[in-house]
Amino acid sequence: MATAVKSQRMREPIDLASANFLAVFLGIVILVAFIFMPWMWTEMKYNGARLMSDVLTGGSLKNYNTWQIVLIPATALLAMGVGLWGLLAPHRGALASVLTSGLGLLGLVYYADLYFVREGEVAEYVRANTGVGADVTLIALVGLILQIVLLHPDVNIGAQRISRRLAARRPAVPQKLVPYLFLAAPLAIYLVWIIAPTIYTFYLSLTNWDGVSTPQYIGLRNYRVLFKQNALTESLVNNLRWLIAFVTVPTTLGLGLALIFNTDMRGGRWYKVSFYSPLVLSWPVIALVWAWVYHPTKGLINSLVIEGGITSDPPGWLADRDLAIYCIIAAATWRQVGYVMVLYLAGLKNVDPTLIDAGLVDGANRWQLFRHVIFPLLAPVTTIVFVISVIDSLRSFDLVQVMTRGGQGTRVLANFMYIEAFNNYRMGYGAAIAVVLFSISIVFVGIYLWRSLKDELEY
């Protein structure tokens, strides 16, 4: 009888995916508890992420060991990574489970050091004010350690049987509801993080709020004040300049580069990478690089101008009110060209070569071929480029904030909103600017969606 039971267990496969999936799930739990739950006290704003920021920036907990607090999110991310590795490579599932248990032990070092090793007022203060986030993380770390038990055949087979019994008792879900169940989680997240804050911004635009006290409803007063200010006109004009430059220059250069690199030219791959490489850099990094380029005494441009003997008194690019906004737009355009080039390259790959051959047979030259065959076929890509350029120009913020902070006549709507909300503590007024920016953007987005839906229905 015992031999029969043993042979039955040997025939039943061990599901290592359950242990790896549990590792990923517990890693997510730890990360959520660390960021969104109170690590100290009971208020959510005192979460682990805030504690880590305080430690790293030398705040009130500057004597707290940095490695201690960084250990928790690092353990969560590594556990998620190892668990995914085990799921994607089932033959390494057992190794992934063992490594995950080791990561759980590593995370417990934080608690061991805090409760049994660490001494001093800071450690005692943290121990006395532990929040629910730290408790949930402790339980999840213990779960990371114990998930290795699922590798034992008896435990694993027992867990599979229980899972099958629960699945058999689970009410059947109609087939029509399955897609909606899959969409429920992302839609809920989108509702919480996008739709709800957008609606709340509309409400804040009707209030007088400094970001601390209770908002006071004042109706449309913020909008009446906003539309009477010259700052709004200046911001709109700068956004319009940005829009015109973004729609014309990157589109023209990107399309030209795409046509050149679409051929089998020697070294074309390296040229593509070189033009695309600025897109890898973030906007603040690009702003710092171009701020150095525009430096009035040590910048690249003025150094070349002086060394070349063109003039001994070059302009102060970002200090000149007439030039500053165009200098910033030039830096943004430099990054955008590579992006547009990639979009048009993808579009050119989908052009039917037989149509080009037919044009050549009919005697069309290169310009006629581009004008009457290639460019009309690239109309969907051009629409995407246009809409993306419009949206990027309207939400331009990083370059202006880093390079001039909105001074020298470079203020744009997003920068104007930030200054009023976070520098002048006029959150309601800043929300009104955000609503204006949103209203302008939604017009172009709506046109794009209507055009896309129309083409899809016609197809």
N, C-alpha and C positions, 0 to 999 in steps of 0.2 A: 504493500500500500504506500509506504513512504517512498519507494523507488518510483512508483507511478506518479505521485505528486511532484517529485523532483524532476522527472522527465517532462511533466506538463509545464513546469516553470521554465525549463530550458527551452521548450518550444515557443513559449510566449516571449516576444521581443521586448527588450527594455527600451522605454521611450526616454532617451536622454534630452529630447527637446523640452520636456516639461521642466527640468532643472534649469536649463538655460533661459527659458522664457520667464521663469520665476526670478532669475537673476536680473534680467532686464527690467521686469516690473518693480522689483524692490529698489533697483537703482533709480528709477523714475520717482518712486515714493520718497526716497532720501532727498533727491534734488528738490522736489516740490516742498517737502517739509523744511528744508534749509532756506528756501527763497520765500515761500508764501505763508509759513507758519511762525508764530512767535518763538524765537529761540530763547528769549528771556522775557520775563513778566507775562502778560496776557494779551497785549496789543500786537496786532500783526505787523505794525511798522518796526517793531524791534525783532526783526528776523535775523537769520544767520548771515544773510548777504550783507545786511547793514553792519552787523558785528564785525564781519571780515573787512569791510571797507574801513571801519573805525580803526581796526588793528593795523591795516596796511598803510593808512594815512597818518598814523601817530596820534590818534584821538585820545579819549579818556581811558581806553584800554590798551594804550601803547605798550605797557609792560607785559601784556599777554603774548605768549609765544605765537609767532606768525604761523609756524608750521602746524600748530594745533588746529586752528580754525580752517586752514586751507585743506587739511587732510580730509574733511568730510565731503566737500563737493568733488575733490579729486577721486575719492573712493567711489562715489556714485557714478561719475563719468566712466571710470575704468570698468566698473561692474557692468554698466550698460554695454560698453564696447566689447568686453570679453563674452558677455552673454550673446550678443549679436554674432560674434565670431563663431561661437558654438552652434548657433542656429543655422548659419550659412554654410558651415563645414561640419555636418553631422558626425563624421568620423573623428572629429576632435571634441565632441561634446563632453566626454568624460574629463579631458584635460581642462576644458573651459570651466566645468563645474568645480574642479579642484582649485583652479586659480581664483574663482569667485569666492570660495570659502576663505582663501588666504586674504583676499581684499577685505572681506568682512572682519577678519581678525585685525587687519591693519587699521580699519576704521575704529575698532574698539580701543585702539591705543589712545585716541583722544579722550575717551571717558576714563580709561585707566590712569592716564596722566593727570586728568582733572580731579578725580576723586581720591586717588591714592598716592600720587607723587607730587603734584604741583602744590606749592605752599605760597602763602602771602595773601594780602588783602584782595587782590584782583581775583585770585582763584576762589577764595571764600565767597566773594561777592557773586561770582558767576554760579557757584554751586547753590547758593541760597535763593537765586532768582531764575532757576531753570524753567523754560517754557515748554509748551506741549510739542513744539517742533523738535526739540532735543530728545524728548521721550519717544516720539514716533520714529525718529532716526535710530535711536538705540534698539528699538524692537526690530526695525528693518535690517539693521546690521546683524542682529542675532539670526534673523531669517536667512541672510546671505550665507552665514556660516552653516546653518542646518540644512540648506538645500542640497548639500552633498549627500545627505541621507537618501535622497531619491535615486542615487546610483546603485544602492543595494537592491538586488533582484527582488527580494521579498517585499520590501517597502514599495518599490516601483510598480510591481505587478498589482499589489493591493491598491495603490493610488489609481492605477488605470481602471481597475474594476469599479472602484467607487465613482470615478468619473463617468464610466459607461452607464452605471445605474442612474446617476443624476441626469445624464443626457437623455436616457430613456423616459424619465419622468418629466422632463422639461416640456412645457406645452409647445406644440408645433407652431412655427411662425409662418404665416401665409407668404407665398413666394413674392407677392407684390410689395410686401413691406420690407423685404430684405435690403433693397437699395437705400431705403429711407433710414434703416437702422445704421447702415454704414456711414450715411451722411450726417447722422444725428450729432456725433461727437465733434467733427470739424465745424459744423454749423453752430453748435453751442459755443465753441471757443471763439468763432468769428463774431457771434452775437455779443459775447462778453467783452472782447478786446477791441472790436471795431465799431459795431453798430451802436452799442450802448454809450461808449464815450462820445461818439459823434452826436447823438441825440442830446447828451448832457452838455456838450459844447454849445449847442443851439440855445439851451436853457441858460447857460452861464452868460451868453452874449446879451441877455435881457436883464442882467443883474449888475450890481456894484459889489465887487468882491476883491479883497486884497490877498486871497490865498490862505488866510488864517481864520478870520472871523466868519460869521454866518453870512452867506450871500443875501443881498437885499434886492428885491425885484424893482426895477426902474423902467421897465418897458423898452421902448426903442431909443432911449436917450443916447446910448453908446453909438448907435448908427448915425444919429443926427450929428453928434460931435465928430464922428469919424469922417463923414462926407464933407465936412466943412474945413478939414485940415489939409494944409499943403503937403504934409508928409504922405498922405494917401496918394495924392497926385504924383509925387516924386517916385513912390514905390511902384505905382502902376506903369509909369513911363519907363522905369528901369526894367520892369518885368517885360514890357513890350519890346524894348531893345534886345533883351535876352532872347525873347521868343523869335524875333526876326533873324537874329544871328544864328540861333540854333536850328531853325528851319532851313536856312539857306546854305550856310558855310559847311557844316558837317554833312549835310545831305549831298551836296555837290561833290565835295572831296571824297566822301565815303563811297559814293557811286563810282566815281572815276577810279579810285584805287581798286574797287571790286572788279571793274572791267579789266583793269591791268593784270591783277593777280589771278583772274579766272583762267588765264592762259597758262601754258606750260613753260613759263619763263624760268630761267636758271636762277636759283636762290629765292624763288617766290615764297617758299615756306618760311624762310627766315625774315623776309620783309613783312609777311603777314603777322608774324609774332611780334616784330618790333613795333608795328603800328597798333597792335592790339594790347601790348604790354601796359600802356597807361591806364587801361581799364581795370587792371588788377589792383592798382593803388586806390585807397579810399580818398574821398574828397578832402578831408583835413590834411592828409599827407600831400596831396597835390597843391593845396593852398599854401602850405609851408614851403614847398619847393619853389613855387612861382613867386612867393613873397621874397625869397632869397634872390631869385632871378631879377626882380624889380627893385632890389635894394639900391638906394640913390648913390651910394659911394662904392660899395663892394659887390654890387650885383653884376651878373653876367652881361646884361645888355649894356649898362653904362660903362663897364670896364672895356668892352669891345669898342664902344663909341669913342671913348677917350683914347684908347691905344691906337685906334685907326685914324685919329686926327680929324674926325668929323666935326666934333665940337668939344670945347673944354667945359661947357656948362650944360650937361645933359639934363633932361627933365626928371623930376622926382615922380615917377610914374603913379604910384599909389597915393602920393600927396597932392597931386594935381586934380582938382575937382572936375576938370573937363576930360581927363584921361582915365581916371581911376576905374570907372564902371566898365569901360571898354577893355582895360587890362584884365579885369576879372573875367569878363566874358571870353576873352582870348584863351585864358587858362582853362575854362570850362570846355571851350570848343576843341582844344587840343586833346582832351580826354574823349570827347564824344565822337570824333572822327573814326576811331578804331571800332567803336560799337556799331556805328552805321555801316561801316565796311563789312563787318561780319554778317549783318542782316542781309545786305545786298548779295554777298557771296552765297549765302544759303538760298536766296531767291534765284540767282543765276543757275544754280545746280538743278533747279526744277524746270528751267526753260527747255522746251522740246527742241532738240537740235535739228529735227527735220524742218521746222519752220525757218530756222536760220539758213539751212541749205537751200530751201525753196526761194528765199529772198536773194541769195547769191546767184542762183540759177536765173532769176528774173533780171539780174544785172544791177541790183542795188549796191551802192557803195557803203562804206562803213557808217557814215552819218545817217544815211537813209535806213540802213538796217537797224541802227540803234533807235532812231526816232519812230519808225513805223512798226517794228517787230519786238525788239527787246524791251524798250521802256514801257510800252503798253502791257506786256506780260508781267512786268514788275509792279503793276499798280497795287496789288494787295500788300506787297512789302513797303511800297512808298506810303501807303495809308498808315501802316504800323509805325514807320519811322516818323511820320508827321505827328501822330498822336503822342508817341513817346517823347519826342522833342518838345511838344507843347507842355506836357505834364512835367518834364524835367525842368523846363524853364520857369514854370510857375512855382515849383517847390524848391527853387534854388535858395540855399541857405548857408551851407557849410563854407563855401569859398568866401562869401561876403563877411561872415562872422569871424573867420580866422584872419583874413587879410586886412580888413579895414574896420570890422565891427560896426558896419553900417555908416561909417563916417565918410566925408568927402563926396557926398552925393551918391553913394552906392547903395543906399537902402532899398531893399526889395520887400515884398509883402510878408514873406516868411520871417525875414529878419526884423521887420517892423513889429510883427506880432510877438516875437520873442522878447524884444526890448521892452515893450509895453507890459507884457505879462510877468516876466521874471526879473527885469531890472527896475521897472517902475511900480511893480506889485499892483498892476491894474488887470487882474485876471479876466474880469468881465469885458473890458475894453479889448484885451488881446483875443478873447473868444469871438468878439464881433469881427475882428480882422480875419480870424480863421474862417468864419462863416463866409465872408466875402471871397476869400481865396478858394474855399470849397465850391462856392457857387460858380465861379469862373471855370474851375477845373471840370466840374460835372457837365458843363455844356459840351466841352470837347470829348469827354469820355462818352457821353450819351450819343454824340454824333458817330463816334467810332463803333459803339455797340450796335447802333441802328444799322450802320452800313454793313457790319459783319453779319448781323442776323439776316439782313436782306439778301446778301450774297449767298448765305448758307441755304436760305429757303429757295432761292432761284436754282441753286445747284441740285 
